[in-house]
């Protein structure tokens, strides 16, 4: 996944919840913009609960999907809203 795709989805107004689909088949939902910490680079931290979080290597993200089902594959740009 390109980090640019993540930047675009995080900058969308209004925010749209999305899911990161990892190469191992697992999924990490991001329900709120404050649930993800990303400042650039290849690492993001997703807070899954108040006490738990996952450190995600963005190179291992196979796809990003919004809750409306629109998907973003690693090499294509994020669709405009």
Secondary structure, DSSP 8 states (H G I E B T S, - for coil): --HHHHHHHHH-SS---EEEEETTS-EEEE-SGGGEE--SSSEEEEE-SSS-EEEEEGGGEEEEEETTS-EEETTS-----
